[in-house]
Amino acid sequence: MKTVEVGAIGVGWVGGTRVETLSRTALVDKLHICDIKPDRLAELKARYKPATATLDYQDIIKNDNISVVFISTTPETNHYPIARDCLRAGKHVMLEKPIALELWEADELIAIAKRNNLKFTIGYSQRFNQKIAYAKKKIVDGTLGKVVSILVSRHLSRALGKKIASRVRLSPVVMESTHDLDFVMWLLEPAKPIRVYSQGAYGYMEPINGSHDVMFTTVTMDNGVVVMIGGGWNFPESFPNYCSTWIEITGTDGALVLDDTARDHWLNTEKTGQVFPMSTMPGEQVDHVFAGGMGPETIHFIESCIQNKPVMVKPEHARMVMETYSAADLSADRGEPVNLPLTNETVAAIADLKARYRAGDNPAMQK
Ligand SMILES: NC(=O)c1ccc[n+]([C@@H]2O[C@H](COP(=O)([O-])OP(=O)(O)OC[C@H]3O[C@@H](n4cnc5c(N)ncnc54)[C@H](O)[C@@H]3O)[C@@H](O)[C@H]2O)c1
């Protein structure tokens, strides 16, 4: 049986979830883990007994036996340099979203992967949510007729919003609705987005990092389909990293409503009150079974590498998603729609907006 040696760089929450699956599968011959936090590295080393554990990702780069690398680091600023180094070293890469913070960085990663004939994909784990896979099947087999509209409303718990806000100023559309933009555009392939109008509202997050609590983004596709995506991170805690999603797809021949609010399994104890387990976006290992998308997504990428099959999420698609959420940020800032593809003027305006955020400019505080 063909197996591979795999490296996991960044083994926090999501990287730890990847490592759990990687340590169980027979497709992985040797597992190598890396994190800059010695305590977290030691914890995972003791739990999963990897072949090696290192504090320096250059050890993964230098190891020629490692052909596949999962990158799950934060802050998101380090996605580009670490992915670039891995791809330059000839490794197949699965990188968590966002693909990069700048469009040129994404372009460079895509170009290196292509030049070196490597698999490169982005962790849009909702593609492995069985409800969303079902939506794709029902659209492709024609059950719904011509799709007319798609609505997605996603809310995450505020502890998660706060965790993200503590490391970087990225908006809910960049960090959360990105998943929805990804799978909606996948559902609607080959249609492309042509116009974006986004509005954000301030609340709990405003004093923390000036970010919106919730953003509602309307996307018009070039085939006339209208998409509405709401994404926020101010729900009260209902389970660690709780996420609740509601999806409505209408078509000329039918409608599909997907309830992914995780209310169909609840646990009630004297200690915690009512909570909704197995409700996080990546999912979690539950004894012998993985409840959620990230387990199967991890295996799918390893199989793509071993069998030389296409990856589920093409990096060019992730780049289109990036262009769309960047337009959404600009739209929310300007209070007007932004056309896609971006023009020289809007690319420059997005760069200005990011520079303002980096400099600590906080529009919420100026009201
Ligand atoms: N697909 C999903 O559903 C999903 C869900 C949550 C987060 N994410 C994405 O996954 C990524 C990780 O998020 P998280 O919540 O696990 O973050 P986290 O902060 O829990 O973990 C990140 C880890 O990276 C480590 N790290 C930082 N720099 C490093 C370096 N140079 N070398 C090695 N390790 C390094 C940190 O020490 C930390 O342990 C983020 O980019 C996030 O956007 C995806």
The ligand as an SDF file (V2000), in Angstrom:
LIG
                    3D

 44 48  0  0  0  0  0  0  0  0999 V2000
  -11.8680   25.1450    8.3840 N   0  0  0  0  0  0  0  0  0  0  0  0
  -12.3530   25.5790    9.5120 C   0  0  0  0  0  0  0  0  0  0  0  0
  -13.5000   25.2780    9.8530 O   0  0  0  0  0  0  0  0  0  0  0  0
  -11.5220   26.4570   10.3900 C   0  0  0  0  0  0  0  0  0  0  0  0
  -11.9530   26.6960   11.6950 C   0  0  0  0  0  0  0  0  0  0  0  0
  -11.1710   27.5090   12.5160 C   0  0  0  0  0  0  0  0  0  0  0  0
   -9.9920   28.0510   12.0400 C   0  0  0  0  0  0  0  0  0  0  0  0
   -9.6000   27.8170   10.7570 N   0  0  0  0  0  0  0  0  0  0  0  0
   -8.3340   28.3720   10.2600 C   0  0  0  0  0  0  0  0  0  0  0  0
   -7.2840   27.5270   10.7670 O   0  0  0  0  0  0  0  0  0  0  0  0
   -6.1370   28.2850   11.1030 C   0  0  0  0  0  0  0  0  0  0  0  0
   -5.7180   27.9330   12.5210 C   0  0  0  0  0  0  0  0  0  0  0  0
   -6.7140   28.3610   13.4310 O   0  0  0  0  0  0  0  0  0  0  0  0
   -6.7400   27.8220   14.9520 P   0  0  0  0  0  0  0  0  0  0  0  0
   -8.0260   28.2430   15.5200 O   0  0  0  0  0  0  0  0  0  0  0  0
   -6.3180   26.3990   14.9830 O   0  0  0  0  0  0  0  0  0  0  0  0
   -5.5730   28.7150   15.5720 O   0  0  0  0  0  0  0  0  0  0  0  0
   -4.7200   28.4370   16.8990 P   0  0  0  0  0  0  0  0  0  0  0  0
   -4.2290   29.7620   17.3030 O   0  0  0  0  0  0  0  0  0  0  0  0
   -5.5020   27.6020   17.8540 O   0  0  0  0  0  0  0  0  0  0  0  0
   -3.4980   27.5450   16.3980 O   0  0  0  0  0  0  0  0  0  0  0  0
   -2.4740   28.0460   15.5810 C   0  0  0  0  0  0  0  0  0  0  0  0
   -1.1620   27.4270   15.9980 C   0  0  0  0  0  0  0  0  0  0  0  0
   -0.1270   27.8480   15.0850 O   0  0  0  0  0  0  0  0  0  0  0  0
    1.0650   27.9290   15.8420 C   0  0  0  0  0  0  0  0  0  0  0  0
    2.0860   28.6930   15.1060 N   0  0  0  0  0  0  0  0  0  0  0  0
    2.1330   30.0370   14.8900 C   0  0  0  0  0  0  0  0  0  0  0  0
    3.2280   30.3580   14.1550 N   0  0  0  0  0  0  0  0  0  0  0  0
    3.8650   29.1820   13.8940 C   0  0  0  0  0  0  0  0  0  0  0  0
    5.0470   28.8540   13.1890 C   0  0  0  0  0  0  0  0  0  0  0  0
    5.8000   29.7900   12.5900 N   0  0  0  0  0  0  0  0  0  0  0  0
    5.4210   27.5530   13.1330 N   0  0  0  0  0  0  0  0  0  0  0  0
    4.6880   26.5870   13.7300 C   0  0  0  0  0  0  0  0  0  0  0  0
    3.5590   26.8430   14.4350 N   0  0  0  0  0  0  0  0  0  0  0  0
    3.1450   28.1260   14.5050 C   0  0  0  0  0  0  0  0  0  0  0  0
    0.6080   28.5860   17.1400 C   0  0  0  0  0  0  0  0  0  0  0  0
    1.5700   28.4220   18.1660 O   0  0  0  0  0  0  0  0  0  0  0  0
   -0.6950   27.8520   17.3980 C   0  0  0  0  0  0  0  0  0  0  0  0
   -0.5300   26.7190   18.2160 O   0  0  0  0  0  0  0  0  0  0  0  0
   -6.5250   29.7540   10.9150 C   0  0  0  0  0  0  0  0  0  0  0  0
   -5.9220   30.2540    9.7600 O   0  0  0  0  0  0  0  0  0  0  0  0
   -8.0220   29.7570   10.7810 C   0  0  0  0  0  0  0  0  0  0  0  0
   -8.4610   30.7390    9.8660 O   0  0  0  0  0  0  0  0  0  0  0  0
  -10.3280   27.0110    9.9390 C   0  0  0  0  0  0  0  0  0  0  0  0
  1  2  1  0
  2  3  2  0
  2  4  1  0
  4  5  1  0
  4 44  2  0
  5  6  2  0
  6  7  1  0
  7  8  2  0
  8  9  1  0
  8 44  1  0
  9 10  1  0
  9 42  1  0
 10 11  1  0
 11 12  1  0
 11 40  1  0
 12 13  1  0
 13 14  1  0
 14 15  2  0
 14 16  1  0
 14 17  1  0
 17 18  1  0
 18 19  2  0
 18 20  1  0
 18 21  1  0
 21 22  1  0
 22 23  1  0
 23 24  1  0
 23 38  1  0
 24 25  1  0
 25 26  1  0
 25 36  1  0
 26 27  1  0
 26 35  1  0
 27 28  2  0
 28 29  1  0
 29 30  1  0
 29 35  2  0
 30 31  1  0
 30 32  2  0
 32 33  1  0
 33 34  2  0
 34 35  1  0
 36 37  1  0
 36 38  1  0
 38 39  1  0
 40 41  1  0
 40 42  1  0
 42 43  1  0
M  CHG  2   8   1  16  -1
M  END
$$$$
